[in-house]
């Protein structure tokens, strides 16, 4: 791991904004605040975010927005402010941590069956179409053709039904469980439904960025580990949302996601103790 000036970057990102500052804030809350009973000071969070180039104004805006959404609450002690996770915020971050650290640990067995949804949304309801796309993509569904959604896990039907219920689309949808027939190519269908080439490139970039890094031997190891661990988790937490976690039979040979999982867990284990010490030092009285 290099010094504080050298940060591994997986993708080109837009300049830091309130939105990206908020995303980084959620990473810090999940990685360092959730495991502790002691709520951090505003100055701790601002300084930790500044290490990744977030300006103080954007950091404070991110805190305010996250509080307005009900995930954190402020507590004033004299002239200083601490930030406490609300019960809803703790639940959200706990579920997120389980998804982030459990992701990729196992490969789902597959019996060859598909869950297929046919959903009709009027062309004039583009906002609704986008909401449907976001929710079903989050649930691991792919769309090989307009109005057609597929998932290799039929057990996801209850989740799909909830999405359709929430969007008031139950009467505009049908579901089927079936196996792919002899007409057409299943490989081609998967390639149309999910952009696996782009996802694999993202995994390869992650491996390149973090795979060759080694713990810093400088005197500032804890602070450097804090920065590197924060970036590692922040970059990794995107993948459970990008990757539909398909069965091995449906993935390309030598799928780079396997190596990326190994790199993430190895680096996280290497840096965790020092990173946690770095946070405690930063949040000291």
N, C-alpha and C positions, 0 to 999 in steps of 0.2 A: 504494500500500500504506500503510495507516494505521500508527500507532505500535503499541507492544507490547500495548496494552490492547484493541485492536480486532481480533478474529479472525473471518475469514469462516467461517460454519458452514453446511454443506449440509443437514443433517437434525438434528432434535431427538434428542439422545442421552441415555441414562441417565447418572446421575452416574458419574464415573470409577471404574472398578473394576479389580481385578487383571487381568481379561480384557482390558479396553480399554487398560490400561497396557501389557500385553504386545503388543497389536496396534500401538500407537504405537512400542513398542520395536523391533518388526520393521521398521517404516518407517524408523527411524533407522539400524538396522543395514544395511539395503539401500541407503539413499541416501548415507550418509556413511562407514560402516565398510568395506563391501565394496570400494569403489574404493581403499582405502588399505592399506598393509602394517602401519602402526602401529596396534595395538589401543588402544581408548580406556580411560580411567580410569573407575572407578565414578562418581566425582564428575561427570565430563563427561556421562554418560548421565543421571544423576539430575537434573542442572541442565537439560539439554535437555528432559527429560520434564516438569519442573516448569513450563516455559514454557507448557505446554498444560494446566496445572492438575492434574498428577499429583503426589500427595503422595509424599514420600520413601519411606515404608513400602511403598506400592504399587509404586513403581519398583524397589525392592530385591526385592520378591516376584516381580515380572515377570522380573528378571534370574535369580533362583533357579529359577523354573519353566522358563525358556528353556534354562538350563544343564542342568536335569534331563532335558529332552527331547533333549539332545545337540546343540543348535545352536551353543552357545558354551561356552567353557571359561575358567576363571579362572586368573590368574597373579599371585601375590603378590610384590610388590617392596617390601620393608620393611613399612611399615604401610599401603601402598596396594595396590590390586588393579586389574589390567588384564583386559580381556575379549577373548579371541581367538575368531574364527570357527573352528569345527571344519570338516573337509572336507565333512561332510554339510550343515552350516549354510551354507557357501559355495556348495555346489551348489544348495541350496534357494533361497537369495537370488538367485543368478545366474539360475535359471529364472524366478523371480518377476519380476526386473527385465526380462527379455526379454518376458515376457507383458505387464507393465504398459506398457512403452514401445513395444512393437510393436502393442499392441491398438488397433484402429480405423484403422490406417494404410492398410489396403487393404480393399476390399469384395469378398467372395467371389463369383466367377462361379457361376451356377446353371443347371443343365440341366433343372430342373423335377422331378427325382426326389427321393423321400423315403426315408429309412431308418426303418422302423417296427419297434418291439419290442413284443411281447406278453409280459408278465411276470406270473405268478400268485404272489402272496404271501399266505399265510393271514391272515385278519383278526386272528387271535390273536397274530401275530408283528409287532406294531406297531413294535418296535425295528428289526426287519429292514426293514420298509417304509420307515422314516425314513432308514435308512442307504442304501437303494437310491435314494430320492428325492434325498438329498444328493449322492451320487456321480454320478448321471445328470444332475442339474441342473448340477453342476460341469462336466460334459462337453458342455453346451449342449443337452441334450434337454429337450423340453417334453412335458407330458402333457395332452392334450385331454379324455381320459376315464380313469377308474380302470383301471389295468393296461395302458394304452396309452401308449407313449413314441415321439416322433417327432423327427427331425433332418433338415434339408435337405441334409446332407452324408453320403452313403452311405459315405464313407471312414472315418467314425467308428465303423464296425462293430467293428473290432478293439479300440478303446477300450471299447466297450460290452461286448464279450465278456470283456474283462479284469475289468470291474466285476462281471459276473455270475459269473465264475469265483471272484473274491475272496469273494463273498457266498454261494457254493455254490448259485447259482440257475440254472445252465446248463440243468439238466433241467426247469426250470419256465418256460422262455422260448422264444420263437420270433422270428425276424427276417424281414423282407420288405423288398424294394426295389421301390417303385412310384411312379406318378404319381397325382396327385389326379384323380378322375373327374368326371363331370358331376352327380353327386348331392351336394347340399350345397354350402356355400361354403368355399373354401380360406381366405379372409380370416377367416371366423368360426372356423374350426378353429385358425388361428394365434392368434386372440384368446383362445381357451379354453386353449391350450397354454402361452402365455406372457403374463404381465401387463405388456404393453408400455406401457399408459397410466401405470402407476406408475413404470416405468423412465424413461419420457420426462419425467415430472415431476421425477425425481431429476436427470436431465441438465440440465433447465432451471434447477433450483436451483443446480447446480454452476456453470453459466454466469453466473447472477446473482451468485453469491458471488465468483467470481474474474475474470469477464470485464471488469469496469470498474476493476480495481485497477491501479495504476501503481507503479513502483519508488519507494521512500521516498527523499526527498532530505535527510533529517535526518542528523546525524553518526553515528547508530547504525544505519546502513544494513545492515551485515553481520549484526548480531544480528537485525534485523527481517526480513531476507531469509531467514535460517536458520529463523525461526519460520514465516514464510509458506510457504517451500518445503516444510517438513515437513508442514504442514497440507494443502498442495496435493497432494502425493504420497499422503498418508494417505487423503484423500478420494477421490482418483482410483483407488487400487488396489482399491477395491470393485467397480468397473465391469466388469472382465474376468470377475468371478464372477457378476455380476447380469445381464449382457448376453449373450444366446446368439449374438450376432454373426450375425444372419440376413442372407440376401441382400437387396439393395436392393428387389427386387420384392415382398418380404414385409413391408416396413416402411411405416409411414404416410408420407404426403407431408410434406416439410420436416422430416424426422427430426432432432430436436434433438441426437442423439448426434453428428452430424457437426460441429456448432458446438462441442460440448463437447470433442471431440478437438482441434480447432484451439486452443481456449483453453488446454487443458492444456499442449500442447507450446510454445505461445508464452510462457506465464507461466514454465514451467520453464526455458526458454532464457534469459529475461530475468533470472531470479533466481539461476541456478545458480552463477555465479562468486562472487557476494557471499555466497551461502549456504555454499559450501564454505570460503570464508575465515572465515566466522563459526564454523564447526565447528572449524577449526584453531585459532582464537583461544580458543575454549572449552576445547579439549583441550591447551592449551599447558602446558609444564612449570611 
